Amino acid sequence: MLEHRIYWLVCLSSLGSSGCSRAPSIEILGTFLPSWMFCVVAAIVATGLLRWQLARRDLEKRIPALAVFYPSVVVALTCLLWLILFA
């Protein structure tokens, strides 16, 4: 009975780690960095440009919760960029 439990434990643990077979990374100066880091940086820059455009056109006043809006835009752009570029 103990052998069956160990067998199933090994099977279940291998299922959990099967998704880690390939991690997209980018080499910069000999260092491999995860691709999501670049997506976050690009999303922050894009959100900064969006904020600049909204403030320039006086549309930022119409957004009710800026503290929720801008982080949400960063997360959405990060996920979108990662899916487009690396998925």
trRosetta pair geometry for C-beta under 8 A, 3 or more apart (Angstrom, degrees):
i j d omega theta_ij theta_ji phi_ij phi_ji
1 4 5.9 -52 -157 30 36 112
1 5 6.9 34 149 -16 65 103
2 5 5.7 -53 -153 35 38 112
2 6 6.4 36 152 -17 68 105
3 6 5.8 -55 -148 38 33 110
3 7 6.2 39 151 -24 66 106
4 7 5.5 -50 -146 34 32 116
4 8 6.4 25 157 -13 65 105
5 8 6.0 -57 -147 40 30 105
5 9 6.2 34 153 -22 64 108
6 9 5.5 -54 -145 36 31 115
6 10 6.4 32 156 -19 65 104
7 10 6.0 -58 -154 35 27 109
7 11 6.5 26 151 -17 63 108
8 11 5.4 -51 -144 37 37 114
8 12 6.1 34 158 -17 68 106
9 12 6.0 -55 -144 39 28 107
9 13 6.3 25 158 -16 63 109
10 13 5.9 -57 -144 39 28 108
10 14 6.4 27 157 -19 63 107
11 14 6.0 -60 -150 35 28 108
11 15 6.7 30 152 -21 63 104
12 15 5.6 -50 -151 30 35 114
12 16 6.8 36 153 -19 64 104
13 16 5.7 -51 -152 32 37 114
13 17 6.7 15 158 -3 67 109
14 17 6.2 -66 -145 47 34 97
14 18 6.4 54 154 -50 66 98
15 18 5.8 -38 -147 2 32 119
16 19 7.7 -60 173 17 34 100
17 20 5.4 -49 -168 28 66 118
18 21 6.6 -4 -179 -39 51 106
20 23 6.8 -5 -163 -52 70 101
23 34 6.7 -58 163 -117 111 91
24 34 7.4 80 87 -160 66 62
24 35 4.2 -14 112 -8 107 137
24 86 4.4 179 85 -161 173 123
25 32 4.3 47 143 176 137 101
25 33 6.2 160 -161 75 90 29
25 34 5.6 -56 -105 -99 83 37
25 35 6.2 -132 -98 -35 28 78
26 32 7.1 152 71 -151 28 60
26 33 5.7 -28 62 62 82 84
26 35 5.8 102 -21 -92 100 73
26 38 6.3 25 20 -23 149 143
27 30 6.9 8 -172 -105 101 12
27 31 7.0 148 -151 72 60 34
27 32 5.4 -33 -91 -92 70 69
27 33 7.9 147 -101 15 22 72
28 31 5.8 -30 69 63 72 87
28 33 6.1 -9 21 6 111 119
33 37 5.3 -71 160 46 113 143
33 38 7.3 110 108 -36 119 95
34 37 5.3 108 73 -11 81 99
35 38 5.9 -55 -165 35 50 108
35 39 6.5 50 142 -19 74 105
35 82 6.6 124 117 -128 106 89
35 85 7.2 -162 176 106 128 115
35 86 4.7 122 126 -85 159 156
36 39 5.2 -53 -148 38 43 116
36 40 6.3 49 152 -24 71 99
36 78 7.0 52 -164 180 85 107
36 82 5.7 7 -105 -98 77 134
37 40 5.8 -51 -151 31 31 111
37 41 6.6 29 152 -16 63 104
38 41 5.7 -50 -146 37 36 111
38 42 6.2 35 154 -16 66 107
39 42 5.8 -55 -144 40 31 110
39 43 6.1 32 155 -21 65 109
39 77 8.0 180 172 127 85 72
39 78 4.9 101 134 -152 103 69
39 79 8.0 106 154 -52 139 16
39 81 4.2 168 -141 94 98 119
39 82 4.5 -16 -92 -60 169 85
39 85 7.1 -168 -86 43 106 132
39 86 7.7 -91 -53 4 129 126
40 43 5.7 -56 -145 38 29 111
40 44 6.4 31 155 -21 64 104
40 74 7.4 40 -151 175 71 102
40 78 5.2 20 -91 -116 58 124
41 44 5.8 -53 -149 34 30 111
41 45 6.5 29 153 -16 63 105
42 45 5.8 -54 -149 38 33 111
42 46 6.2 31 153 -17 66 108
42 77 7.5 -137 109 144 83 113
42 81 5.7 151 85 -136 130 167
43 46 5.6 -53 -143 40 32 111
43 47 6.1 33 156 -19 65 106
43 73 7.8 172 178 130 98 70
43 74 4.9 108 136 -155 115 62
43 75 7.8 118 161 -44 154 11
43 77 3.7 151 -131 98 100 111
43 78 4.2 -65 -24 -62 161 72
43 81 6.2 -138 -60 4 96 137
44 47 5.7 -53 -144 38 30 110
44 48 6.4 35 152 -22 62 104
44 74 5.9 28 -83 -127 62 115
45 48 5.6 -53 -151 34 31 114
45 49 6.6 31 151 -16 64 103
46 49 5.6 -52 -150 37 34 111
46 50 6.4 38 149 -20 65 104
46 77 5.5 -166 77 -165 136 158
47 50 5.3 -48 -145 36 36 116
47 51 6.3 40 153 -21 65 102
47 70 5.9 105 178 -160 127 84
47 73 5.0 133 -114 108 110 117
47 74 5.1 -40 -39 -75 156 79
47 77 6.5 -154 -52 18 95 150
48 51 5.7 -50 -146 34 31 112
48 52 6.4 35 152 -21 63 104
49 52 5.6 -50 -147 34 33 115
49 53 6.5 31 154 -16 64 104
50 53 5.8 -56 -149 38 31 109
50 54 6.2 28 155 -16 66 108
50 73 6.6 -124 74 169 158 154
51 54 5.7 -56 -144 40 31 109
51 55 6.1 27 159 -15 67 109
51 60 7.1 52 -155 -97 67 128
51 70 6.7 21 -76 -110 120 121
52 55 6.0 -58 -144 40 26 107
52 56 6.1 28 156 -22 62 111
53 56 5.7 -54 -142 36 28 113
53 57 6.3 7 164 0 64 112
54 57 6.3 -69 -145 49 26 96
54 59 4.7 -97 -153 74 75 98
54 60 4.3 102 135 -65 106 84
54 63 7.3 9 -179 -15 145 131
55 58 7.5 28 -172 -79 32 34
55 59 8.0 -89 -54 48 20 68
55 60 4.9 6 -83 -15 61 140
58 61 6.1 -9 179 7 74 115
59 62 5.7 -48 -170 27 59 114
59 63 7.5 61 140 -25 73 96
60 63 5.9 -48 -161 22 47 112
60 66 7.1 36 -175 -98 96 125
63 66 5.7 91 106 -79 116 75
63 69 5.2 -4 175 -53 131 169
65 68 4.2 12 127 29 119 113
65 69 5.9 146 91 -28 68 91
66 69 5.3 -54 -131 36 35 115
66 70 6.1 25 177 -14 71 106
67 70 7.4 -44 -131 33 18 99
67 71 7.5 8 166 1 49 111
68 71 6.7 -70 -154 46 29 101
68 72 6.0 28 156 -20 66 118
69 72 5.9 -70 -153 39 24 111
69 73 6.4 24 156 -21 65 107
70 73 5.5 -49 -145 32 34 113
70 74 6.6 37 155 -20 64 101
71 74 5.5 -51 -148 34 37 114
71 75 6.4 35 155 -17 68 104
72 75 5.8 -53 -146 37 33 109
72 76 6.2 31 156 -17 66 108
73 76 5.8 -56 -143 40 30 110
73 77 6.1 25 159 -14 65 110
74 77 6.1 -59 -144 41 26 106
74 78 6.1 30 156 -24 63 109
75 78 5.7 -54 -146 34 28 114
75 79 6.5 23 159 -13 63 106
76 79 6.1 -58 -149 39 28 106
76 80 6.2 27 155 -17 64 112
77 80 5.6 -56 -141 41 32 113
77 81 6.0 31 160 -18 67 107
78 81 6.1 -57 -146 38 25 107
78 82 6.3 21 158 -16 62 109
79 82 5.9 -57 -145 38 29 109
79 83 6.2 27 158 -17 65 109
80 83 5.9 -58 -147 38 28 108
80 84 6.2 22 158 -15 65 110
81 84 5.8 -59 -143 40 30 107
81 85 5.8 2 169 1 68 117
82 85 6.4 -67 -132 49 23 94
82 86 5.4 -43 -167 42 64 114
82 87 6.7 77 136 -36 70 99
83 86 7.6 -59 -89 55 10 71
83 87 4.6 -13 -145 4 51 140
84 87 7.5 40 -9 28 13 100
